[in-house]
C-alpha cells in the first residue's frame, strides 16, 4: 500500500507525466521486493534514516519514502540527489 505524504503533491506536480509513470511502475516493483535486500540493488533502494528510504527512478530522479508498517509506504518527496539530501536535513 502506498500513501501520499503532505509534501508529495507539492513536489510531484513539478514532474512530467512520463516521470510520474516511471515512479508508479517502479513503486510496484518496490512493494513486491521490499524486505529482500538482494532485490533492492536493482531498484537502487538505500536507507537514509531509521525508517526513511530512497529509491532511484533514473540517474537524476529519486523518491524519498517512509516505511510505516509491513507493506505500507508513505511517499514524501521526489527530486534529484541534492534535493533529497536537503529535504532530509530539513525533516530529521
Rosetta blueprint (number, residue, H / E / L):
1 X L
2 X E
3 X E
4 X E
5 X L
6 X H
7 X H
8 X H
9 X H
10 X H
11 X H
12 X H
13 X L
14 X L
15 X L
16 X L
17 X H
18 X H
19 X H
20 X H
21 X H
22 X H
23 X H
24 X H
25 X H
26 X H
27 X H
28 X H
29 X H
30 X H
31 X H
32 X H
33 X H
34 X L
35 X L
36 X L
37 X H
38 X H
39 X H
40 X H
41 X H
42 X H
43 X H
44 X L
45 X L
46 X E
47 X E
48 X L
49 X L
50 X L
51 X L
52 X E
53 X E
54 X E
55 X E
56 X E
57 X E
58 X E
59 X L
60 X L
61 X E
62 X E
63 X E
64 X E
65 X E
66 X E
67 X E
68 X E
69 X E
70 X L
71 X L
72 X E
73 X E
74 X E
75 X E
76 X E
77 X E
78 X E
79 X E
80 X L
81 X H
82 X H
83 X H
84 X H
85 X H
86 X H
87 X H
88 X H
89 X H
90 X H
91 X L
92 X L
